[in-house]
Amino acid sequence: MNSYWKTNLKYVGILLTIWFLVSFGFGVLLVDELDSIRFGGFKLGFWFAQQGAIYVFVVLIFVYVFLMNRLDKREEAAQR
């Protein structure tokens, strides 16, 4: 059971790091560099700040659900 929680915390840490990089890194820190690229008619830095970080967050939720379902099945099989 201890390895289950370690793995869970590893998943959460990785996914939150990705979300932080996308939302803060792309939306705030790298906005000037990304604004030279157009995406859907908008500057990419603006797009990440306004919509991209939200889309990435929703995708990360589905990734977390997938990873946790796989981890739960593995843990259930190990307990048998």
Contacts in CASP RR format, 6 or more apart in sequence:
PFRMAT RR
TARGET T0000
AUTHOR 0000-0000-0000
METHOD contacts of the structure
MODEL  1
MNSYWKTNLKYVGILLTIWFLVSFGFGVLLVDELDSIRFGGFKLGFWFAQ
QGAIYVFVVLIFVYVFLMNRLDKREEAAQR
1 75 0 8 1.000
4 71 0 8 1.000
4 75 0 8 1.000
7 71 0 8 1.000
8 68 0 8 1.000
8 71 0 8 1.000
11 64 0 8 1.000
11 67 0 8 1.000
11 68 0 8 1.000
11 71 0 8 1.000
12 64 0 8 1.000
15 60 0 8 1.000
15 63 0 8 1.000
15 64 0 8 1.000
18 56 0 8 1.000
18 60 0 8 1.000
19 53 0 8 1.000
19 56 0 8 1.000
19 57 0 8 1.000
19 60 0 8 1.000
22 48 0 8 1.000
22 52 0 8 1.000
22 53 0 8 1.000
22 56 0 8 1.000
23 48 0 8 1.000
23 53 0 8 1.000
23 56 0 8 1.000
23 57 0 8 1.000
26 34 0 8 1.000
26 45 0 8 1.000
26 48 0 8 1.000
26 49 0 8 1.000
26 52 0 8 1.000
26 53 0 8 1.000
27 34 0 8 1.000
27 45 0 8 1.000
27 48 0 8 1.000
27 49 0 8 1.000
27 53 0 8 1.000
28 49 0 8 1.000
30 45 0 8 1.000
31 45 0 8 1.000
31 46 0 8 1.000
31 48 0 8 1.000
31 49 0 8 1.000
34 43 0 8 1.000
34 44 0 8 1.000
34 45 0 8 1.000
34 48 0 8 1.000
35 43 0 8 1.000
35 44 0 8 1.000
35 45 0 8 1.000
35 46 0 8 1.000
36 43 0 8 1.000
36 44 0 8 1.000
37 43 0 8 1.000
37 44 0 8 1.000
37 45 0 8 1.000
38 44 0 8 1.000
39 47 0 8 1.000
40 47 0 8 1.000
END
